[in-house]
Amino acid sequence: MPEGVPTELPSPLRSAILMLAARCYINYGKATEATSCLDAAAEAMAASPVTAIMADAVRNQRRNLP
């Protein structure tokens, strides 16, 4: 999934899309795909000074996956 989200999008928008995709995967019980999306969202957030602070929150969400 992360490769399907255009990299030219601004980091906050890219990370929001990836987090939404992760939530969908979690709802369908696909932890591997959700983990991949959350990792990519954290990377996108860390790349932007505006959202870098939020990257740790996304990483924590990833750790709490069932």
C-alpha positions in Angstrom: 0.0 0.0 0.0 2.6 2.7 0.9 4.0 2.5 -2.7 0.6 3.4 -4.0 0.6 6.8 -2.3 2.3 9.4 -4.4 5.6 10.6 -2.9 5.2 14.1 -4.4 2.3 14.8 -2.0 3.1 17.1 1.0 4.3 15.1 4.0 1.3 15.9 6.2 -1.2 14.8 3.5 0.8 11.7 2.6 1.0 10.6 6.2 -2.8 11.2 6.7 -3.6 9.0 3.7 -1.3 6.3 5.1 -2.8 6.5 8.5 -6.3 6.1 7.1 -5.1 3.1 5.1 -3.6 1.6 8.2 -6.9 2.0 10.1 -8.7 0.2 7.2 -6.2 -2.6 7.3 -6.6 -2.9 11.1 -10.3 -3.1 10.7 -9.9 -6.0 8.3 -7.3 -7.8 10.6 -4.4 -7.2 8.2 -1.7 -6.3 10.8 1.3 -6.7 8.3 -0.2 -4.2 5.9 -1.2 -1.8 8.7 2.3 -1.9 10.1 3.7 -1.1 6.7 1.4 1.9 6.4 2.1 3.2 9.9 5.9 2.9 9.3 5.6 4.9 6.0 3.3 7.5 7.7 5.9 7.9 10.5 8.7 8.4 7.9 6.6 11.0 6.0 5.9 12.9 9.2 9.5 12.8 10.3 10.5 14.3 6.9 8.5 17.5 7.6 9.6 19.9 10.4 5.9 20.7 10.9 4.8 17.1 11.6 8.1 15.6 12.9 6.7 15.8 16.5 3.8 13.6 15.6 6.0 10.8 14.1 6.5 9.3 17.6 2.8 9.2 18.2 2.4 7.2 15.0 5.2 4.8 16.0 3.5 4.3 19.4 0.2 3.4 17.6 2.1 0.9 15.5 3.5 -0.8 18.7 -0.1 -1.1 20.0 -1.3 -3.2 17.1 -2.8 -6.6 18.1 
